[in-house]
Amino acid sequence: MKRLITILGPTASGKTPIAAYLAAEIGGEIISADSRQVYRRMDIGTGKDLADYTVDGRHIPYHLIDICEPGTKYNLFSYQQDFFDAYQDILNRGAQPILCGGTGLYIEAVLKGYRLSPVPQNQELRSRLEGLSLSELTTMLAELKAKTGSNMHNKTDVDSCQRAVRAIEIETYNLENPVPLRELPAIDSLIIGIDINRELRREKITRRLKARLDEGMVDEVKALLDEGIPAEDLIYYGLEYKFVTEYLIGQTTYDEMFNRLEIAIHQFAKRQMTWFRGMERRGFCINWIEANLPMEEKIEKIKQLWQ
């Protein structure tokens, strides 16, 4: 049975180990659905946890991790095509594809077969927007979305001026070029959601953040800055890269960085869950499994649903 299996859930819910154990049991390969794990040398901050892809000494193949350079702007259009290529490749080799991640927009785009067109940079528009506040950009974006009927993007559109400008650029393009250029097929998938209660999620997020800082997350970001990647490009990636970069360039203290980042990750996890609940309202059937069940029990439940 080669029907796609999708494993989704908020950050710190333990999606990747579950996907890896499942892949080991059923001859699967994992396609990442994480908008930041595509970047090389951004390992600790994006939580790649590549050791999770080894199960009982066996390497589980993974796709769409470490595929582009930091400083570039990978986007949904690129992801949709890259996913489809990886998915077909896995099927062609007779393996079982497993989509795993927490970027709800990426997951929904490939399962629904969103019709997307590549949006080039509009330098004239960017020049006009330069100097506007985040609040002004957010208002402008909301007005554009009302005109285009867009509901594809969530609040990560406007967590920085740079992201807001890019989102305005996309909506402006869509308004002026309403006919999409490409259509990929929708994909039928068994969708598994990893359900972790709020208190446990908060505890795991805080513990994991401390561990990542101990593992050298600040040094990782410093190395990216040292190789010449502009601070604003790292800030664009949000969360760990935004707050650690601001600390390294002297805009905040270490304690301020930690506290603000911790709050931001909690808020991000909440937005992820809001997105997944929205997917259910939009017609997706998500089979929720308790995160704190023993691994064997989780895998057995998924296999029963799959068969």
Protein Blocks (a to p, Z undefined) as FASTA:
>chain_A
ZZdcdddddehklmmmmmmmmmmmnopacddddfklmpghilmlnonommlmpgghiacd
dehiakbcehiacdfklmmmmmmmmmmmmmmnopacddddjblklmmmmmnopacddddd
dfklmmmmgopafklmmmmmmmmmmmnopakbcfklmmcfklmmmmmmmmmmmmmmmbcf
bdcdddddddddddddfklmmmmmmmmmmmmmmnopmmmmmmmmmnopafklmmmngpjl
mmmmmmmnopacfklmmmmmmmmmmmmmmmmmmmmmmmmmnopacddddfkbcfklmmmm
mmmmmZZ
